[in-house]
Amino acid sequence: MQTRVCRIRILSRHGPCMEAVMRKIMDCLLALQKLQFDVRVRLTAVQAELEKLRAEVPPTILAHYERLVGRGKKGVALARNGVCSECHLRITGGKLVGLSAGTDIQLCDNCGRYLYLPETAPVGLAETKALPTAAIKRTPREAVYHVA
């Protein structure tokens, strides 16, 4: 079991081609989670789709995911604005960089769920737009003197 984990880590260091592999694994996990928490899980067509998705995810990743689901938790959490969407705690900067690179799968340090960064979300905290200095109107202040 430990050799599979090492193999996944070694493969994740191979650069841009691994980004597509990691993205595919995360997409499979998200689809698996969506189907498992759907009301129609009992249908045979959905069961066949579940098995197909399970076959595409590496066994070590799937085992961790199944443990979380077995406890009644979601296995994948959205990382939005630098916060895990399930436990609502801040994600470390290193994990955010790893998520934005897309070359490795990251776990939340607190709840242990797989973290997923949507393609449209900013990596860090929500950025606020600063007004350009020309747009800020400055009025001269009048001096007010109080004489006693």
N, C-alpha and C positions, 0 to 999 in steps of 0.2 A: 504494500500500500504506500509505503514511503517513497518507493522508486517512481511511482506514477506522479506524485506531487513534485518530486525533483524534475522529472521529465517535463512537466507543464511549466515549471519555472525556467528551465533551460530554453524551452521553445519560445517563451515570452521575450527572450533577449535577442531574438533574431531580427527585429526591426519591423519595417512597414508591412511585410507580408503577414506578420502575426496580428497586426491590427484588425485585419479582416477576419481572421480566425476567432479572435477574442470577441469581436462584434457579433459574429454568428452564434457563438456560444451564449452570449448575453441575450440575443434575440430569441434563441430557443428556450432559455430559462424564463423569459418574460411571457412567451406564448404558453409555456407549460403552466406557469402560475395563473395566467388568465383562464385557461381551460379548467384547472383544478378548482378554482374558486367560483366557477360558473355553476348555475343551478342545474344545467343539463349534463353534468358529469356522468350520470348513470347510462346515458345512451351509448350504444356499442360503437357508433362512429366516432364519438369523442374519445372513447377508451382506445381505439385504434390510433387516433392522432396523438394521444398521450404517450403511447408506447413508441411511436415513431420519433417523437421529440426526445424522449428519454434515451433512445439509441444514439442520438446525435451529440449528447452532452457527455464529456468524460466522466468516468465512474466516480472519481474522488469529488468532483464538483457536484455531481448529482447526489451523492451520499450526504453531503453537507446540506444541500437544498432539501432533500427528503427528511432529514432530521428536523429542520425548522418547520416544515409543513406538518410533520407528525406531531409537533407541539401545538399546532393550530395557528402558527404564524405564517406570514408571507415570507418567501425565500429571497425576494428581490425588492430592494427599496430604491426609490428615486432620490438622487442627491440634488437637492435644489437649494440654491443660494448658500452653499457650503454647509448644509444641514441635512442629516438623514431624515427622510420623510416618515419613517416608522417610529424611531425612538426620539426624534427631534433634538438630537445633540449634534454639536459642531463636528465636522469631519476635518481631520488634520490636513494641512497644506500639501504634504507629500502625497496623500491619497488622492486629493483633488487633481494634482499634476498627473498622477498615474491614470486617473480616470479620463482626463482630457487627452492624454496621449493615446489612449485606447489600445495599448499593447499588453495590458495585464488586467486581470480581474481583481477587484479590491473588495474587502469585507469591512463592514462598519466595526469599529473597535468596541462599541458598546453592545449592540444587539446581535452582531454576527451575520447580518443579512448581506447578500451580495449587493453592491452599490451600482447603480446605473445612472449615467449622466446623459440626459436627452441631448440631441444634437443642437437644439435651439437654446439651451440654457447657458448662462454665463458660468464660468468656472468658479469664481469666488463669490463674495457677497454681492448683493444687488448693487449695481453701480448707479449712482445718481449723476445726472448731467449737470455740469457747472455752466452757469450763464457766462457768455463772453463779457469781457469788461466793458465793451462798447454798449451793451444792452442795459447796463446798470446806470440808472440816472442818478446823478449826484447833484444835490442842491447845496448851495453855500449856506452855512449856518449864520444866523444873526447872533451877535453878542448880546447877552442880556445881563444888565448890571443891576444889582440891588443896592440901593443906598439906604443906610439906616439912620 
